Amino acid sequence: MHPKAMAASAGPAATVNLNRALWQKGDFAEIAAFMRQSGEALVESLGIVPPLRAMDLGCGDGTTALPLARLGADVTGIDLTPSMVEAGNRRAAAAGLTRLKFCEGDACDLLGVEDNTFDLSLSVFGAMFAPRPFDAAREMVRVTKPGGRVVMGNWIPGDPTFVSELLKVSSAFTPPPPEGFVSPMTWGVESHIIERFGRAGVARERISMVKDTYYFAHPEKTPADFIDLFERFYGPTMVAVEAAQKAGKAQLLHEQLVELANAHNKSQAGTFIPAAFLRVTVTV
Ligand SMILES: C[S@@+](CC[C@H](N)C(=O)[O-])C[C@H]1O[C@@H](n2cnc3c(N)ncnc32)[C@H](O)[C@@H]1O
């Protein structure tokens, strides 16, 4: 039996541990450096009017948490990965943002966070990776004040843009996931979103879903440099690279990823790669 399948037979805790291991393996901050502009634009579009208490869940090193705080919100960034929490707190201190703090937490169980705490619960490509999506939906709704908003950014399965295709290429080289694993990409499917928030008590009419675009941008680094970072620092791609190395296919995977990034790049000198995502807004 494949080791991952063995882990699965140990029960739901196995998928939780895999989730943690996947993100602790890499250093998402290296990728996040390409996402700052889009993070700021997304936050700008939220119409933040202080005073406002916001949570950024699966916040990484603060791509959206810092702009939220700059607009005057009191922000709690929550992430599963300790190194992201440390990096976020360092960035907040360097920027002099005293109303922004980062702490460790799991989207499936926001231990220690009271009910009805936040006006805005934001999660940009964060909570979608939690292994128990119904629990994540319930927790985001629970900690949001009545009348407040949950806003999620989720990648879309089968979309012909960069991240979906990157994950598709990577998964072709990765061993099958353990039994009971729910693909994070299901958070990009409307029927699943409605079902998950429905079970958390949210009516269909209070959920809006629109397609939007994120950009991975760097003025000097090439798409090949960008793929190099994915291979060295992005957990899901690192897993694919390890499996491809064992199968003697690492070069093939690398070539496919570079070709993909080049095909989607819109910049002559550096990197500017658009990727579609589903923007979900839930009024609690
Ligand atoms: C793709 S990164 C996105 C980070 C950030 N939101 C951004 O846009 O730059 C995913 C983040 O979700 C975090 N994460 C994964 N599973 C999580 C969970 N169950 N609970 C909280 N955070 C989680 C990871 O540690 C990682 O920092």
PDBQT file of the ligand as one rigid body, heavy atoms in Angstrom, charges set to zero:
ROOT
HETATM    1  C1  LIG A 301      -1.652  29.581  -1.030  1.00  0.00    +0.000 C 
HETATM    2  S1  LIG A 301      -1.192  30.182   0.546  1.00  0.00    +0.000 S 
HETATM    3  C2  LIG A 301      -2.091  31.739   0.577  1.00  0.00    +0.000 C 
HETATM    4  C3  LIG A 301      -1.573  32.711   1.592  1.00  0.00    +0.000 C 
HETATM    5  C4  LIG A 301      -2.199  34.111   1.577  1.00  0.00    +0.000 C 
HETATM    6  N1  LIG A 301      -3.612  34.090   1.809  1.00  0.00    +0.000 N 
HETATM    7  C5  LIG A 301      -1.875  34.842   0.295  1.00  0.00    +0.000 C 
HETATM    8  O1  LIG A 301      -2.804  35.119  -0.472  1.00  0.00    +0.000 OA
HETATM    9  O2  LIG A 301      -0.696  35.137   0.087  1.00  0.00    +0.000 OA
HETATM   10  C6  LIG A 301      -2.140  29.148   1.610  1.00  0.00    +0.000 C 
HETATM   11  C7  LIG A 301      -1.956  29.443   3.074  1.00  0.00    +0.000 C 
HETATM   12  O3  LIG A 301      -2.976  28.730   3.810  1.00  0.00    +0.000 OA
HETATM   13  C8  LIG A 301      -2.394  28.193   4.969  1.00  0.00    +0.000 C 
HETATM   14  N2  LIG A 301      -3.226  27.045   5.385  1.00  0.00    +0.000 N 
HETATM   15  C9  LIG A 301      -3.310  25.834   4.795  1.00  0.00    +0.000 A 
HETATM   16  N3  LIG A 301      -4.182  25.060   5.465  1.00  0.00    +0.000 NA
HETATM   17  C10 LIG A 301      -4.675  25.814   6.494  1.00  0.00    +0.000 A 
HETATM   18  C11 LIG A 301      -5.599  25.564   7.535  1.00  0.00    +0.000 A 
HETATM   19  N4  LIG A 301      -6.172  24.369   7.694  1.00  0.00    +0.000 N 
HETATM   20  N5  LIG A 301      -5.868  26.565   8.418  1.00  0.00    +0.000 NA
HETATM   21  C12 LIG A 301      -5.244  27.773   8.307  1.00  0.00    +0.000 A 
HETATM   22  N6  LIG A 301      -4.345  28.067   7.338  1.00  0.00    +0.000 NA
HETATM   23  C13 LIG A 301      -4.066  27.094   6.444  1.00  0.00    +0.000 A 
HETATM   24  C14 LIG A 301      -0.990  27.823   4.566  1.00  0.00    +0.000 C 
HETATM   25  O4  LIG A 301      -0.115  27.717   5.677  1.00  0.00    +0.000 OA
HETATM   26  C15 LIG A 301      -0.622  28.983   3.624  1.00  0.00    +0.000 C 
HETATM   27  O5  LIG A 301       0.009  30.029   4.306  1.00  0.00    +0.000 OA
ENDROOT
TORSDOF 0
